[in-house]
Every structure is written in structure tokens, then in C-alpha cells.
Amino acid sequence: MNTDKIVKLLRYVLALPKSIYVNLRLLPLGQAVKLPIIVSNKTKLVSLRGKVNLSKVKTGIVRIGFTGADMIDYRYHRSILHIDGEVNIEGKVKIGKGSRLIVTGKLSLGENLITTGDNTIICEKEMIIGDNCMFAWESIVMDTDQHQIFDADDNQINKDIKVMIGSNVWLGARCFVLKNSTIADGCIIAANTTLTRSFGQRSTIIAGTPPKVVKTGIKWSH
């Protein structure tokens, strides 16, 4: 067994105590004993008062804090898990090293979601992410401003708004997908793009701030 495999195995062994705790807190006992959720020992557990619904129950089908791009250093990057809402997971999910998953609303994750590291997902209302999506490093997806803004009559003017990301969507590095955003299937969001509205055309490249469609009829692979 080479050094890389030994290090990887050691990381999973060290993850067992925290993973057992997370599974027991978020899942029914019959599912929890199978350890479908594996979290790195470098994951900070802020709150686990919510629940996770799994369409498939298999050991390690959800992994948090292990995978990631080469520039994300496992030694120094800590993931954050805060689940006070509801998370529905359709299949295999890999949340990369140093990522933050904060859910107080309702989050739905499709099959084979991969975030490559140092990503942030904040769901306070509702968020749907389709199958076979990939989020590059330092991308941020959120359906809230997190702080309330009021007009002169004390009416809130920045309410949380649902985010919808279709299947086979690739977010480039340092993308912002903010509340009220919708992305159709098969799209690529170029690096450093900020989205605040809907793009309904499938298989397009969207780039810039403000964003616009720069190419159509594309496809991509992991």
C-alpha cells in the first residue's frame, strides 16, 4: 500500500467518532448504524438539530471534508456543518475540504454532487441542486442575504428567495449564485460570475457580472 492510500485510510479512521455522532443525530437509528454520512475529523459541528432524508442508504454515500482541489490543504482547512433544517439527498454526494454547509431551510441535493473544496452552501429558505453537478473551489450558493434590510416603514425589503440549479451544471471557481437564481440543465457558469436571476436556456456558458450567455449548445464532462 502506497503512502497516499495509507494517509487516506488514516483520515477515514480518524473520522469515525465524529461520523458516528453525526449519523445518530441526523438519521433514524436503522440508517445511522450503516454510517452513510462520513465527516472528516476536521469538520466543525455547529448544530445538528435538523434532519437528513436519504433516498439511498450505503456506507459513505455522503462524504464531507475529504475531497478537493490540490490547492485546498487538508491540514489547515476545516469544514463547517450546521444542519437545523431539512436536507434531502438523492444519492452520492461529496462535499470538499474546507466547505461550509449551513441549512436552516430545505435543501435538496441530487445524485453525484461534487464540490471541490472551500465552497459555501447557505440555505435559509429553499434550494434545489440537480444531478451530476460540480462546484469549483470558493464558489458560494445562497438563497438569503443573511441580514435583514427594512424600508422607512419597517417593511423587510430583502426576503429570502428560492434557488434552483439544474442537473449537469458546473460552477467555475469563485462563482456567486445568489437568491432568486435559476440555472437550467447542462450550463457552465464561468469563474467569478455573480448570478442573481434566472437563466432558462439549457447547455449554455454564462459569464460576467452582470452575467450574460456567451455560448450555446455546449456540453461538458467531469
N, C-alpha and C positions, 0 to 999 in steps of 0.2 A: 504494500500500500504506500503510495507516494505521500509527500508532506502535505500537499493541498487537501487530499482526501482525509488525512488524519485531523487536520485543523477543522475541516468542515464537520466531521463526526464529533469532535470535541465540542464544537459550538452547539450542536443539537443536544448533546448530553447535558451541557450546562443549562440549556433551555427548558429541561423537563420540569423542574419545580414550578417555575412561573407559568409554564404552559398548562400544567395540571390545574393550577388555581384559576386561570382564565377560563378554561373549559367548564369547570364546575360552576363558575359564576354566571356564565352566559348561555349554557346549554342544558337541556334535560339530562339527567344522570345517565340514561341509556346511551345517549350520544357522547356525553362528556368522557366516558371511560375509554372511548376509541381514540381520543386525542386528535380530533380533526383540525384543531387550531394549534399551531405551533408558533410561539412567540420567542424571539431572541431574549436572552437574559439581560440584554442592554435596552429592553423596552421599558419605558416608564408607564406604569399603570395609574392613570389619573382617577378614573372612575369606571366601574363595571356594573352599573345599575340597570342597564338596558338588556336587550336580548338579541340573539342571533338565530336566524332560521336558515337551515342548510337544506338544499334540495338533494345533495349527495353527502353521505357521511363516510369518510375514509380518513385514516390516519394521515395527518399532514396535508390535507387538501387545501387548507388555508395556512399560509406562512407569512409571518410578519417580522421584518427586520433582518433578513438574511441576504437576499439577492441584491444586486445593484451594479451600477456602472463602476469602472475601475477607480474613478476619482472620488468615490464615496468610501472613506476609510472606516472599516468596521470598528476599529479600536476607539474612535473618537465621536462617531455619530450614533446618537441614541434615538430610538423610535418612541413615539408617544401614542398611547391607546386610551381613548376616552369614549366609552360607549354608554350613553344614557338613553338613547333612542332605540330604534329597531333597524337591524341590518339583515337584509335578505340576500343570500349568496347562492348562485345557481351552479357553481362548480369550482374548479381550481382557481385560486387567487394567490398572487404573490405580491406582497407589499414590501418594497425595497428598504434597504438600510437607511436609518435616519428619517423615515417618513412619519407623518402625523395623521392619524385617523381620528377625527373628532365628530361624533354623531349624537345629536340630541333630537333630530327629526327622524325621517325614514329614508334609509339608503338602500338601493338595490344594485347589486354587483353581478354582472354576467359572467359566463364561463370564460376562463383563461384571461383574466385581467392581470397585467404586469405593470408595476410601477418600478422604475429602475433605481430610485433612491432619492432621498431628501425631498420627497413630494409631500404635499399637504392636501387633504380632503376634509372640508368642513361642511357638514350637513346639519342645518338647523330647521329646515322645512321639509323638502323632499328632493331627492336626487336619484336619477336612474342612469346607470352606466351599462352599456350593452356588452355583447360577447367579443372576445378577441381584441380588446383594446390595450394600447401600450402608452404609458405616460413617461416621457423622458425626465431627466433629473431637474429638480427645483420647479416643477410645474405645480400650479395651485388651482384647485377647483373648489368653489364655494358658492352657496346659494344665499348668502347673507352678507351684510356689511359689518356684522357683529356689534356695532354701536348704533343706537337709535338717533335719528335726526327728526326734529319737530319744526313745524311752521309756527307762525306767530300766535296761532290759536291752540297750540299744543297738540296738533294732529301729527301723528307719525307719517313722514313722507318717504321713508325708505324701507318698506316692508320686505321681508324675505320672499323670494320668488324661485320657483322650481327650476332645476337644471336638468336637461336631458341630453345625454351623449349616446349616439347610436352605436351599432356594432362596427368592428373593424376600424376604429378611429385611433389615430396616432397623434398624440400631443407632443410637439417638439419641446426642447429644453426651455425652461423659464416662461412657459405659457401661463396666462391667467384666463381661466374660464369662470366668469362671474355670474351672479344671479341673473335669471331671465335668458340664459344662453341655451340654445338648442343646436346640436350638431348632427347632421344626417349621417347615415351609414357610409363607411368607406372613405371618410375625409382625413386629410392631413392638416393639422394646424401648425404652421411654421413657428420656429423658435422666436421667442419674445413677442408673440402675438397676444393681444388682450381682446377677449370676446365678452360682449355684454348684450348680444341679441341673437336672433335665430338665423341659421343658415340651413335651408331645407334641401339644397341640391346635393345629391349623393356624389361620391367619388370625385371630390374637388380638393384643391390645395387652397387654403385660406391663410392669408399673411397680412401683417402690418397692424398698425394702430393709428387710425381706425382700420379694422380688418376689411379685406375685400377678397373676392375669388380671383386667383391669379392663374389657375389652370384647371381644366375639367377633364373628365374621362380618364382618371388615373386609377392605379391600384398599387398596393404595397404589400409587403410580407414582413413577418417578424425576423 
